Amino acid sequence: MTATHVHGIEALVHTAASISGAVETVIDGKPDVVRLAVTVLLAEGHLLLEDVPGVGKTMLAKALAASIGCSVRRIQFTPDLLPSDITGVSIYHQERADFEFKPGAIFSNVVVGDEINRASPKTQSALLECMEERQVTVDGVTYRLPPPFIVVATQNPIEMEGTYPLPEAQRDRFMARVSMGYPSADAELEMLDRHGAVDPLASLAPVADPETIRQLIGITRGVYAADAVKEYVVSLVRATRATGDLRLGASPRSALHLLRAAKARAAMQGRPHVLPDDVQALVVPVLAHRLLPTPDAMLARRSPEDVLHGILATVPVARARGGV
């Protein structure tokens, strides 16, 4: 382990704590949710916030963008939103006799997709290439998206009126899903005192910049994961495909997302290596939204989260064969 990497980890811990602290000035009583959002940012993932209206999903996404000083665009997903509204469109200029590309809302460091499941599946699918390959192809021409790039999408529970379920391929591209939940009574009272008369985002000053975030992402990539940890990740993912409670298990992409998120969690705790504890802490937020329970499991009220807790209890932790 080089001295440069050690100093990089220390800088990452400091900056991640500063980002979390800044966001928590806006989002009261949800430190775990805020920390997961920062983890996904450093792991180069995308975050899905799912919960009922009014619990602060959009506010969290905006606060994260404001705290890191990056460009941010908000897309309000509605049934009449078109794919070109997201990706952009080529416009023909008669005077110049050529096409000019007008970038869509996706060309930003932080893209806030508000109520993503109120748009049609066709429009939702416009995000697939953007989220996975970090590029946009319009009329045969490919445009790269500016790093860092993160989609923070909010969605209402699918049983609410006017919503479409996210396609499996779309859900699989989100590194993690988290439910905000209602705040505690004390946090809700504090929110009324602090936010009742002023906009909390107006006073939120950035504590980082895009270049800093790019450097921290590079440090996160360099966190060491032993073969035993990688084997543990694969064992957990494969166990979801073997259980009788799920008709769709976790994808190979989910294993990669789980390892990347575990590296970010390790770095945020000041460690240059991943522990099984990092993997276990992230299994539910990283895997649960990708899994589809069988009808029998649904009748028995066994959620994907329940299945994952059972898998965690039964899959043994692989032992290291020397070293960390």
ZIGI-V313112 format. One record per residue. RES is the residue in three letters. PHI is phi in radians with two decimals (none if undefined). OMEGA is omega in radians with two decimals (NA if undefined). NEAR is the number of other ideal C-beta (glycine too) atoms within 10 Angstrom. Layout:
BEGIN
res={RES,RES}
phi={PHI,PHI}
omega={OMEGA,OMEGA}
near={NEAR,NEAR}
END
This chain:
BEGIN
res={MET,THR,ALA,THR,HIS,VAL,HIS,GLY,ILE,GLU,ALA,LEU,VAL,HIS,THR,ALA,ALA,SER,ILE,SER,GLY,ALA,VAL,GLU,THR,VAL,ILE,ASP,GLY,LYS,PRO,ASP,VAL,VAL,ARG,LEU,ALA,VAL,THR,VAL,LEU,LEU,ALA,GLU,GLY,HIS,LEU,LEU,LEU,GLU,ASP,VAL,PRO,GLY,VAL,GLY,LYS,THR,MET,LEU,ALA,LYS,ALA,LEU,ALA,ALA,SER,ILE,GLY,CYS,SER,VAL,ARG,ARG,ILE,GLN,PHE,THR,PRO,ASP,LEU,LEU,PRO,SER,ASP,ILE,THR,GLY,VAL,SER,ILE,TYR,HIS,GLN,GLU,ARG,ALA,ASP,PHE,GLU,PHE,LYS,PRO,GLY,ALA,ILE,PHE,SER,ASN,VAL,VAL,VAL,GLY,ASP,GLU,ILE,ASN,ARG,ALA,SER,PRO,LYS,THR,GLN,SER,ALA,LEU,LEU,GLU,CYS,MET,GLU,GLU,ARG,GLN,VAL,THR,VAL,ASP,GLY,VAL,THR,TYR,ARG,LEU,PRO,PRO,PRO,PHE,ILE,VAL,VAL,ALA,THR,GLN,ASN,PRO,ILE,GLU,MET,GLU,GLY,THR,TYR,PRO,LEU,PRO,GLU,ALA,GLN,ARG,ASP,ARG,PHE,MET,ALA,ARG,VAL,SER,MET,GLY,TYR,PRO,SER,ALA,ASP,ALA,GLU,LEU,GLU,MET,LEU,ASP,ARG,HIS,GLY,ALA,VAL,ASP,PRO,LEU,ALA,SER,LEU,ALA,PRO,VAL,ALA,ASP,PRO,GLU,THR,ILE,ARG,GLN,LEU,ILE,GLY,ILE,THR,ARG,GLY,VAL,TYR,ALA,ALA,ASP,ALA,VAL,LYS,GLU,TYR,VAL,VAL,SER,LEU,VAL,ARG,ALA,THR,ARG,ALA,THR,GLY,ASP,LEU,ARG,LEU,GLY,ALA,SER,PRO,ARG,SER,ALA,LEU,HIS,LEU,LEU,ARG,ALA,ALA,LYS,ALA,ARG,ALA,ALA,MET,GLN,GLY,ARG,PRO,HIS,VAL,LEU,PRO,ASP,ASP,VAL,GLN,ALA,LEU,VAL,VAL,PRO,VAL,LEU,ALA,HIS,ARG,LEU,LEU,PRO,THR,PRO,ASP,ALA,MET,LEU,ALA,ARG,ARG,SER,PRO,GLU,ASP,VAL,LEU,HIS,GLY,ILE,LEU,ALA,THR,VAL,PRO,VAL,ALA,ARG,ALA,ARG,GLY,GLY,VAL}
phi={none,-1.39,-1.09,-1.09,-1.17,-1.08,-1.10,-1.10,-1.10,-1.08,-1.13,-1.10,-1.01,-1.11,-1.19,-1.06,-1.14,-1.15,-1.12,-1.06,-1.10,-1.14,-1.15,-1.23,-1.25,-1.81,-1.77,-1.48,1.28,-2.28,-1.10,-1.17,-1.14,-1.10,-1.12,-1.14,-1.08,-1.18,-1.02,-1.12,-1.04,-1.27,-1.57,1.06,-1.91,-2.23,-2.06,-1.95,-1.83,-2.10,-3.10,-1.19,-1.12,1.57,-1.79,1.78,-1.12,-1.17,-1.09,-1.10,-1.07,-1.18,-1.15,-1.08,-1.11,-1.17,-1.28,-1.85,1.10,-1.76,-1.18,-2.41,-2.27,-1.89,-2.01,-1.56,-1.38,-2.35,-1.03,-1.72,-1.20,-1.77,-0.97,-1.18,-1.13,-1.57,-1.52,2.00,-2.59,-1.64,-1.94,-1.51,-1.81,-1.15,-1.09,-1.61,0.99,-2.62,-1.76,-2.09,-1.51,-1.83,-1.07,-1.56,-1.19,-1.25,-1.45,-2.77,-1.21,-2.09,-1.92,-1.68,-1.66,-1.52,0.93,-1.04,-1.55,-1.69,-1.62,-1.21,-0.98,-1.10,-1.23,-1.00,-1.19,-1.12,-1.48,-1.04,-1.13,-1.05,-1.30,-1.49,-1.82,0.95,-2.69,-2.28,-1.99,-2.24,0.94,1.43,-1.90,-1.77,-2.12,-1.38,-1.59,-1.29,-1.42,-1.24,-2.38,-2.47,-1.74,-1.96,-1.86,-1.98,-2.55,-1.56,-0.94,-1.15,-1.42,-1.38,-1.14,1.41,-2.01,-1.99,-1.18,-1.16,-1.06,-0.98,-1.13,-1.25,-1.08,-1.19,-1.52,-1.49,-1.11,-2.55,-2.17,-2.46,-1.74,-1.16,1.31,-1.28,-1.27,-1.18,-1.05,-1.14,-1.15,-1.19,-1.16,-1.13,-1.07,-1.12,-1.20,-1.50,-1.93,-1.16,-2.00,-2.32,-1.45,-1.11,-1.26,-1.13,-1.78,-1.48,-1.61,-1.15,-1.96,-2.66,-2.44,-0.98,-1.13,-1.09,-1.10,-1.08,-1.14,-1.16,-1.11,-1.10,-1.12,-1.07,-1.05,-1.44,-1.13,-1.41,-2.14,-1.18,-1.00,-1.10,-1.19,-1.10,-1.10,-1.13,-1.04,-1.10,-1.09,-1.13,-1.13,-1.18,-1.13,-1.21,-1.50,-1.75,-1.31,-1.37,-1.53,-2.15,-1.67,-2.44,-1.56,-1.36,-1.53,-1.02,-1.06,-1.15,-1.12,-1.11,-1.10,-1.12,-1.18,-1.08,-1.13,-1.12,-1.10,-1.13,-1.12,-1.07,-1.10,-1.16,-1.67,1.48,-1.90,-1.53,-2.50,-1.58,-1.90,-0.98,-1.05,-1.11,-1.13,-1.07,-1.17,-1.92,-1.02,-1.17,-1.13,-1.53,-1.82,-1.02,-1.28,-1.59,-1.65,-2.06,-1.30,-1.30,-0.98,-1.11,-1.15,-1.16,-1.13,-1.45,1.04,-1.71,-1.40,-0.98,-1.11,-1.08,-1.09,-1.14,-1.09,-1.15,-1.14,-1.06,-1.35,-1.92,-1.39,-1.26,-1.36,-1.17,-1.59,-1.18,-1.79,1.78,1.41,-1.32}
omega={-3.08,3.11,3.13,-3.14,3.12,3.10,3.10,3.10,3.12,3.11,3.12,3.12,-3.12,-3.09,3.12,3.10,3.12,3.12,3.13,-3.14,3.13,-3.14,-3.11,3.01,3.13,-3.11,-3.05,2.94,-3.13,-3.09,-3.12,3.12,3.14,-3.12,3.10,3.12,3.11,3.09,-3.14,3.11,-3.10,3.12,3.13,3.13,3.08,-2.99,3.09,3.11,-3.07,3.07,3.14,-3.13,2.96,-3.11,3.02,-3.11,-3.12,3.12,3.10,-3.13,3.14,-3.13,3.10,3.14,-3.11,-3.06,-3.11,3.01,-3.13,3.06,-3.08,3.05,3.14,3.08,3.06,-3.10,3.12,-3.12,-3.11,3.09,-3.11,3.07,-3.13,3.06,-3.13,-2.99,-3.06,-3.06,3.06,-3.11,-3.11,3.08,-3.11,-3.10,-3.12,3.13,3.05,-3.10,3.05,-3.12,3.06,-3.08,3.09,-3.05,-3.10,-3.09,3.14,3.10,3.12,3.12,3.12,3.11,-3.03,3.14,-3.03,-3.08,2.97,3.08,-3.13,3.09,3.13,3.14,3.08,-3.10,3.10,-3.14,-2.98,-3.14,-3.11,-3.03,-3.06,-3.02,3.11,3.10,3.12,3.07,3.14,3.14,3.06,3.14,-3.10,3.13,3.14,3.09,-3.04,3.05,-0.15,-3.11,3.12,3.02,3.04,-3.04,3.05,3.04,3.07,3.08,-2.97,-3.14,3.13,-3.02,3.05,-3.14,3.04,3.06,3.09,3.06,-3.14,-3.12,3.12,-3.13,-3.07,-3.13,3.03,-3.13,-3.08,3.01,3.12,3.03,-3.12,-3.07,3.10,3.11,3.03,-3.14,3.14,3.13,3.13,3.10,3.11,3.10,3.12,-3.14,-3.01,-3.00,-3.06,-3.05,-3.08,3.05,-3.09,-3.13,-3.07,-3.10,-3.12,-3.13,3.13,3.11,3.11,3.09,-3.07,-3.13,3.10,-3.14,3.10,3.11,-3.14,3.08,3.09,3.09,3.14,3.12,-3.07,3.10,-3.03,3.02,-3.14,3.11,-3.14,3.11,3.12,3.10,3.11,3.10,-3.14,3.13,3.13,-3.12,-3.12,3.11,3.11,-3.13,-3.07,-3.09,3.13,-3.12,-3.08,3.04,3.00,3.12,-3.09,-3.08,3.01,3.09,-3.11,3.09,3.10,3.12,-3.13,3.14,3.12,3.13,3.11,3.08,3.13,3.13,3.12,-3.13,-3.13,3.08,3.05,-3.12,3.10,-3.14,-3.10,3.01,3.04,3.11,3.12,3.13,-3.09,-3.11,-3.03,-3.08,-3.07,-3.14,-3.10,-3.03,-2.92,-3.05,3.13,-2.98,3.08,-3.13,3.06,3.07,3.13,3.12,3.11,3.10,3.12,3.13,3.04,-3.11,3.03,3.11,3.10,-3.14,-3.13,3.09,3.08,3.12,3.12,-3.11,-3.03,-3.12,-3.11,3.08,-3.14,-3.14,3.13,3.11,-3.13,-3.12,-3.12,NA}
near={11,9,7,10,14,12,11,19,23,12,14,23,16,12,21,23,14,16,27,20,13,20,28,17,15,23,24,21,18,21,13,12,22,22,18,24,25,24,30,28,29,27,27,19,22,23,25,27,27,20,18,13,11,9,18,23,27,19,18,24,26,22,23,27,26,22,27,27,17,22,12,17,17,16,23,15,22,14,10,8,20,14,18,14,19,24,21,19,16,14,9,9,9,6,5,8,7,9,14,10,15,12,15,23,17,24,20,21,20,23,27,25,27,19,20,27,23,20,26,15,12,10,22,24,15,19,26,14,17,22,22,13,12,14,13,22,12,18,9,6,10,10,15,11,19,12,15,20,20,27,24,26,27,25,25,18,12,11,6,13,6,10,16,17,12,22,13,11,14,19,16,21,21,27,30,24,21,23,14,19,14,13,17,12,9,10,13,12,12,14,17,10,9,13,14,7,7,9,10,17,15,7,10,17,9,16,19,19,12,17,11,18,22,12,16,27,18,11,22,25,14,15,24,15,20,18,12,18,24,16,15,24,25,15,15,24,26,15,19,23,12,9,18,9,19,22,12,15,19,26,17,11,15,22,19,14,28,26,24,24,28,29,26,31,25,24,27,23,13,13,17,18,16,26,18,17,13,25,24,15,17,25,24,18,25,32,26,20,20,23,23,13,20,16,8,11,20,12,9,12,8,17,15,22,15,16,23,23,14,14,22,15,7,9,16,7,17,17,8,13,9,7,9,14}
END
